[in-house]
Amino acid sequence: MVYDLAGFVREAMASVRDAILIGGLLAVVILFLFLREGRSTIIAAVTLP
């Protein structure tokens, strides 16, 4: 019996990618709410790891 885990790994990687994108977007929104200035928000967002 052979198990093919490629589909599971692809789905897991897609899930991680989506979580990173959503987390980054939420971080930028929170920064904007606190800083209330677009330029400062962009500078801070670019420096996020």
C-alpha positions, 0 to 999 in steps of 0.5 A: 500500500502506498500513501500519496500525501502530496495533496495534503501537503499542498492544502496545508501550504495553501492554508499557511499562505492564506493565514500569513496574508490575512495576518499581515493585512490585519496588522496593517489595518491595526497599524492604520487605526493607531497611527491614523496616517497613511505614510506612517502606516506604509513605512511601518508595514514595509518594515514588518518581517 
